[in-house]
Amino acid sequence: VVTDLAKMIRRVIGEDIALDIRCAADFPAIRADRGQIEQILLNLCVNARDAMPDGGNLILETDCVDLDAEYCRPFPWASPGRYAMLSVTDTGCGMDPETQQRIFEPFFTTKGLDKGTGLGLSTVYGIVQQHHGITNVYSEAGIGTSFKIYFPLLGESLAQIDKAIATQSPGGTETILIAEDDGPVRAIAERFLTAAGYAVLTAQDGPDAIRI
């Protein structure tokens, strides 16, 4: 997913930010919704871009790690064991401790009133929790920020997983309204949902969504 989305990410972050992708080889499988993983990546990369208005480095990395009971304790839905790690690191402005404590709250944002909804990181946190995973952030003001996301690995073979996926419905028929201020993110979300069978309406901000 990270490799396939690289071209879109490069367009979103612009020419002043260098993109470095470091993917582990022979990666084990996780059970996850591809569209939601892409949404996580785009949200984090857009935030990283906004934290580097004068350019910088964006590093995307995947790896396998072991998480013990102590690390999982703050997350009651997570269990100790082997996890797939997805990290998104930038060399941007960073955050102070007070901001870090609040970043996953719905509608909390450090951007201007017309620059963000404050839902991106809360959406990321919710998606990861839904997958029984863990989201952590480390940041220092003036140095940068690193988000580390962990998804539990599967014990099933890829053949078993492919067989199960083949029997699932590819999507739905409901109508979905997307409110997203970032144009490229809005466009790719619309494309994914339309391909899954949904009727999609798009809005660039809250008032626009209410009018629609």
JOURNOR-V708238 format. One record per backbone hydrogen bond with DSSP energy under -0.5 kcal/mol. CO is the residue of the C=O (numbers start at 1). NH is the residue of the N-H. If there is no record, write none. Layout:
# JOURNOR-V708238
co=(CO/CO)
nh=(NH/NH)
This chain:
# JOURNOR-V708238
co=(1/3/5/6/7/8/9/10/14/16/16/18/18/20/20/21/22/29/30/32/33/34/35/36/37/38/39/40/41/42/43/44/45/46/47/49/51/52/56/57/58/58/59/60/61/63/65/65/67/68/69/72/74/75/81/82/83/83/84/85/86/87/88/89/90/93/96/97/98/99/99/102/105/112/112/118/118/119/120/121/122/123/124/125/126/127/128/129/134/136/138/140/140/144/145/146/147/148/149/150/151/152/157/158/159/160/161/162/163/164/165/174/176/176/177/178/178/181/182/183/184/185/186/187/188/189/190/191/192/193/194/196/198/199/201/203/205/206/207/208)
nh=(5/6/9/10/11/12/13/14/17/18/56/20/58/22/60/23/62/154/32/34/37/38/39/40/41/42/43/44/45/46/47/48/49/50/51/52/93/55/18/91/20/60/89/22/87/85/67/83/81/72/73/75/76/78/67/153/65/85/151/63/149/61/147/59/145/142/100/101/102/102/103/105/108/115/116/107/108/123/124/125/126/127/128/129/130/131/133/132/150/148/146/143/144/140/90/138/88/136/86/134/84/31/161/162/163/164/165/166/167/167/168/199/178/201/179/180/203/183/186/187/188/189/190/191/192/193/194/195/196/198/197/172/200/176/178/180/209/210/211/212)
